[in-house]
Amino acid sequence: MHKQLELLIMLHDVDLLWKESQDEDTSRKLKKIGFKTAKASEKIAEARQKLVNELEKEIVDRYERLVKRYDRAVAPVLGGICYGCYQVMPTALATDRDRNREIRLCPNCGRFLYWIED
């Protein structure tokens, strides 16, 4: 898998984790079962910044624009379908064996894509 794509998926996961940590209901439930959430936001912000520093600037810029437009800027493709917009991928993309070795965008919604093997 392309190194920048791996970092992008990690950044996306960190952003979703941060969003969850800001939700009062989720935070209360986590505290109730024993998680220490006091410094979680700081740690998440540090992890995010580290990932942003490792990513190429153009990728981060596009990611930030996509996050403003959609909740999820990175979408998996399973069975030839983008799970961001639920459109079928063009045959050329769907049959490319090296599809995770490059950063690809959905031709319909513009999200970053990664393929999950069937």
trRosetta pair geometry for C-beta under 8 A, 3 or more apart (Angstrom, degrees):
i j d omega theta_ij theta_ji phi_ij phi_ji
1 5 5.7 -115 169 81 95 120
1 6 5.4 108 113 -59 120 99
1 100 4.7 -52 -115 150 77 114
1 101 6.9 -132 -132 -86 25 49
1 114 7.4 24 -143 -143 122 116
2 5 4.0 80 72 4 99 112
2 6 7.0 -167 91 -11 51 81
2 100 6.6 -155 1 154 84 57
2 101 5.4 115 -54 -168 88 31
2 102 5.9 111 -57 -89 144 12
2 103 5.9 -122 97 -50 159 70
3 6 5.7 -51 -152 32 34 113
3 7 6.5 31 152 -15 65 105
4 7 5.6 -53 -148 39 35 112
4 8 6.2 41 151 -25 66 106
4 55 6.2 98 -146 -134 87 75
4 56 6.1 -13 -124 2 136 103
4 59 5.9 -159 178 -67 123 169
4 103 5.9 -48 95 -58 117 125
5 8 5.4 -51 -145 35 32 116
5 9 6.5 34 154 -19 64 102
5 100 6.6 -168 107 -170 162 71
5 102 7.9 92 -46 118 132 18
5 103 5.4 -174 -73 -92 95 77
5 112 7.4 179 -130 173 80 121
5 114 6.0 133 175 -91 119 110
6 9 5.9 -54 -151 34 30 109
6 10 6.5 29 151 -16 63 106
7 10 5.6 -55 -150 38 34 113
7 11 6.3 38 151 -22 67 104
7 51 5.6 163 -172 -159 91 90
7 54 5.4 -140 -135 103 147 115
7 55 5.2 -174 121 -77 133 90
8 11 5.6 -49 -146 33 32 113
8 12 6.4 35 152 -20 62 104
8 55 6.6 100 -73 -114 74 130
8 59 6.3 -99 -84 168 118 126
8 63 6.6 -154 -141 -89 99 134
8 74 5.9 152 141 -91 100 138
8 103 7.3 93 -6 -121 156 116
8 112 5.7 -90 152 142 145 166
9 12 5.6 -51 -150 34 32 115
9 13 6.5 34 150 -19 63 104
9 74 5.8 -174 -102 155 59 158
9 114 6.2 -1 -76 -19 125 157
10 13 5.6 -54 -150 36 34 112
10 14 6.3 34 152 -20 66 105
10 51 5.6 -156 103 -118 109 138
11 14 5.7 -54 -147 36 32 111
11 15 6.3 33 153 -20 65 105
11 48 6.7 86 -140 -140 77 71
11 51 4.5 178 -82 134 90 141
11 52 6.8 103 -119 -66 128 65
11 55 6.8 -13 -43 -41 148 144
11 63 6.8 15 109 -179 141 159
12 15 5.8 -54 -149 35 30 112
12 16 6.5 28 153 -16 63 105
12 63 7.8 -124 -72 -154 86 120
12 72 7.2 55 -164 -152 120 73
12 73 6.2 -145 -108 59 108 89
12 74 4.1 -86 -71 26 160 129
13 16 5.8 -56 -149 38 32 110
13 17 6.3 34 151 -20 65 106
14 17 5.5 -53 -148 37 32 115
14 18 6.4 36 152 -21 65 103
14 44 6.1 157 -172 -163 90 84
14 47 5.3 -156 -129 111 136 113
14 48 4.9 177 132 -83 137 80
14 51 6.4 175 14 8 152 151
15 18 5.6 -50 -147 34 32 113
15 19 6.4 36 152 -21 63 104
15 48 6.9 93 -69 -115 69 122
15 67 6.8 -91 -180 -123 160 136
16 19 5.5 -50 -149 34 34 115
16 20 6.5 35 152 -18 64 104
16 72 7.9 18 -79 -101 117 84
17 20 5.7 -54 -150 37 32 112
17 21 6.3 32 152 -21 65 106
17 44 5.9 -157 107 -126 108 126
18 21 5.6 -55 -147 35 32 112
18 22 6.6 30 154 -21 64 105
18 41 7.0 83 -140 -130 86 69
18 44 4.6 156 -86 148 90 142
18 45 7.4 93 -112 -65 130 63
18 48 6.9 3 -45 -53 142 137
19 22 6.0 -58 -154 32 30 110
19 23 7.2 37 148 -29 61 100
20 23 5.7 -50 -159 18 38 115
20 26 5.1 -106 -178 137 79 166
21 26 7.2 -103 -95 102 22 121
21 27 6.4 73 -166 -84 49 98
21 37 6.6 177 -150 -156 96 111
21 40 5.0 -152 -144 121 140 127
21 41 5.8 179 126 -77 135 75
21 44 6.2 -166 19 -21 156 158
22 27 7.7 -47 172 -45 5 123
22 41 7.4 81 -75 -101 79 115
23 26 4.1 60 85 17 112 111
23 27 6.3 174 86 -15 56 88
24 27 5.6 -57 -143 39 29 114
24 28 6.2 32 158 -22 65 106
25 28 5.9 -56 -150 33 26 111
25 29 6.6 24 153 -16 62 107
26 29 5.7 -57 -151 37 32 111
26 30 6.3 32 153 -19 67 106
27 30 5.8 -55 -148 36 30 111
27 31 6.4 30 155 -18 64 106
27 37 5.5 165 -150 143 89 167
28 31 5.9 -54 -149 36 30 111
28 32 6.3 36 151 -26 63 107
29 32 5.5 -53 -150 31 32 117
29 33 6.8 12 159 -5 65 106
30 33 6.3 -67 -151 43 30 96
30 35 4.0 -48 170 52 95 132
30 37 5.5 92 100 -56 128 129
31 34 7.8 109 -175 -21 29 8
31 35 6.3 -84 -79 65 34 77
31 37 5.8 -80 -68 12 89 119
35 40 7.9 37 152 -70 111 136
36 39 7.4 10 134 30 101 85
36 40 7.6 166 111 -48 60 97
37 40 4.5 -37 -154 -6 61 133
39 42 4.9 -50 -170 41 75 117
39 43 5.8 76 133 -24 88 102
40 43 5.8 -61 -148 40 31 109
40 44 6.1 31 156 -19 68 109
41 44 5.7 -55 -144 38 29 111
41 45 6.2 32 155 -21 64 107
42 45 5.7 -55 -149 35 29 111
42 46 6.5 30 152 -19 63 105
43 46 5.7 -52 -150 34 32 113
43 47 6.4 31 153 -17 65 105
44 47 5.7 -54 -148 37 32 111
44 48 6.2 35 152 -22 65 106
45 48 5.6 -52 -146 35 30 114
45 49 6.4 31 156 -19 64 105
46 49 5.9 -56 -148 35 29 109
46 50 6.5 32 153 -21 63 106
47 50 5.7 -54 -152 33 31 114
47 51 6.6 28 153 -15 64 106
48 51 5.9 -60 -154 38 32 109
48 52 6.2 32 152 -20 68 107
49 52 5.5 -51 -143 36 34 113
49 53 6.3 37 155 -22 65 105
50 53 5.8 -55 -153 33 28 113
50 54 6.7 21 152 -14 62 109
51 54 5.8 -62 -152 38 34 108
51 55 6.4 31 154 -22 68 108
52 55 5.9 -57 -146 33 32 110
52 60 5.6 77 -148 -120 83 136
55 59 5.0 -113 173 82 109 121
55 60 5.0 127 101 -56 125 97
55 63 7.7 -10 153 0 160 146
56 59 4.6 85 66 6 88 108
56 60 7.1 -164 90 -7 44 86
57 60 5.7 -57 -148 38 34 110
57 61 6.2 36 155 -22 68 106
58 61 5.7 -52 -147 35 30 113
58 62 6.4 26 156 -14 64 106
59 62 6.0 -57 -148 39 29 107
59 63 6.1 34 151 -23 64 109
59 103 6.8 -99 -111 -139 118 169
60 63 5.5 -54 -145 37 30 116
60 64 6.3 32 156 -21 65 104
61 64 5.9 -54 -150 33 28 110
61 65 6.7 26 152 -16 62 105
62 65 5.7 -55 -152 36 34 111
62 66 6.3 32 152 -18 67 107
62 112 7.8 112 115 -57 117 104
63 66 5.7 -59 -150 38 30 110
63 67 6.3 33 153 -24 66 105
63 73 5.3 100 -154 138 67 153
63 74 7.8 -4 -128 -49 100 95
63 112 7.0 -11 -96 -21 85 133
64 67 5.7 -49 -145 32 31 114
64 68 6.8 34 154 -20 61 102
65 68 5.9 -55 -157 32 33 112
65 69 6.7 22 150 -12 65 111
66 69 5.6 -64 -150 42 36 108
66 70 5.9 -26 172 35 76 102
66 73 3.6 108 109 -132 119 103
66 110 6.6 -156 -103 114 108 102
66 111 6.1 119 -159 -110 138 63
66 112 7.3 -164 33 -10 174 87
67 70 7.1 -75 -121 66 22 64
67 71 7.9 16 -152 -156 60 19
67 73 4.8 -49 -65 -45 68 130
70 73 6.0 148 71 -79 105 55
70 84 6.8 23 -178 -166 162 110
70 109 7.3 53 -60 170 149 122
70 111 6.7 -45 49 -84 159 111
72 75 6.1 94 128 -76 118 82
72 84 6.1 -146 96 -117 110 92
72 111 7.1 21 117 -133 81 140
73 111 5.9 178 -177 -136 39 87
73 112 6.3 39 139 16 79 100
74 111 6.3 161 -108 176 18 102
74 112 4.6 -28 -110 72 75 106
74 113 7.7 174 -160 -79 63 19
74 114 6.9 19 178 -1 103 105
75 82 5.5 57 114 -175 137 84
75 83 5.1 -172 -176 69 101 70
75 84 3.2 -97 -68 -42 157 103
75 85 7.6 -39 -107 -2 179 67
75 106 6.6 5 55 -40 129 134
75 109 7.6 48 3 75 151 136
75 111 4.4 57 3 118 111 147
75 112 7.2 148 21 76 65 52
75 113 6.0 -28 73 -105 80 65
75 114 7.9 176 90 28 37 69
76 83 5.0 7 66 31 77 128
76 113 7.6 93 -141 -158 17 66
76 114 5.8 -43 -111 74 62 81
76 115 7.3 104 -165 -126 71 18
76 116 5.0 19 -172 -17 123 114
77 80 6.9 6 172 -130 104 14
77 81 6.6 167 -155 74 68 34
77 82 5.6 -31 -99 -93 87 52
77 83 6.9 -165 -92 -3 32 84
77 89 6.0 30 -149 -44 135 139
77 94 7.9 -142 162 -107 135 71
77 99 7.9 -69 59 143 142 144
77 113 5.3 30 -30 -168 115 113
77 114 7.0 -170 14 87 85 31
77 115 4.8 -37 66 -103 105 66
77 116 6.9 178 73 19 49 73
78 81 6.3 -30 69 56 61 86
78 83 6.3 31 18 -43 99 120
78 115 7.8 142 -76 -158 45 59
78 116 4.8 -14 -88 61 92 112
78 118 7.0 122 -165 -83 73 75
79 118 6.0 90 -78 -91 66 116
80 88 5.7 16 133 -154 101 80
80 89 5.0 -128 -170 37 69 100
80 94 4.2 22 -122 -129 101 128
81 86 6.1 2 177 -150 113 49
81 87 7.0 168 -150 83 71 24
81 88 5.7 -43 -97 -97 72 53
81 89 7.0 -143 -85 -13 20 85
82 85 5.3 16 98 44 121 81
82 86 6.7 -98 79 -42 72 14
82 87 5.4 4 38 53 111 75
82 89 6.3 116 -39 -65 87 88
82 106 4.6 64 -119 -118 155 131
82 108 6.6 -169 38 45 152 118
82 109 6.6 -177 132 23 148 117
82 111 6.9 138 -173 55 124 118
82 113 6.4 -77 -117 -106 98 117
83 86 6.8 38 -125 -77 36 63
84 106 6.0 -139 53 -18 129 160
84 109 5.1 -146 112 75 118 154
84 111 4.1 156 -70 16 176 158
84 113 7.9 -109 -2 -90 124 81
85 106 6.3 150 18 149 120 154
85 108 5.0 -144 86 105 155 123
85 109 3.8 176 -41 -39 133 130
85 111 7.3 176 -19 6 98 120
87 106 7.2 115 57 -176 114 118
87 108 4.3 70 40 -6 159 167
87 109 7.3 165 14 -20 122 97
88 94 7.8 -14 173 -65 80 140
89 93 4.5 -104 171 86 117 119
89 94 4.4 146 91 -62 114 93
89 106 7.7 -102 -101 -131 88 78
89 107 7.8 114 -141 20 64 104
90 93 5.1 84 63 13 81 101
90 94 6.8 -160 91 -8 37 95
90 107 6.3 29 -14 17 117 148
91 94 5.5 -62 -136 43 31 111
91 95 5.8 9 172 -5 69 115
92 95 6.8 -66 -138 43 18 95
92 96 6.6 34 158 -43 57 105
93 96 5.9 -46 -148 9 30 117
93 99 6.5 87 -172 -119 69 125
93 104 6.6 128 -141 -168 116 147
93 107 7.6 -157 -25 -15 149 113
96 99 4.5 115 91 -64 104 91
98 101 4.3 -49 -178 32 89 125
98 102 6.8 61 131 -6 96 98
99 102 7.1 -77 -161 44 31 89
99 104 6.2 -27 -169 -18 83 150
99 113 7.9 -50 166 113 109 114
99 115 5.1 60 98 -13 127 139
100 114 5.9 55 -118 -151 98 78
100 115 5.4 -114 -57 38 101 96
103 112 6.5 -45 -167 -141 95 103
104 112 7.4 113 76 -160 49 56
104 113 4.7 -46 91 57 98 109
105 110 5.5 -12 179 -155 117 46
105 111 6.8 158 -153 78 70 28
105 112 6.3 -48 -100 -97 66 43
105 113 6.6 149 -125 -2 14 98
106 109 4.7 12 91 48 135 80
106 110 6.0 -55 64 -3 84 13
106 111 4.9 25 10 47 120 77
106 113 5.5 120 -56 -55 77 117
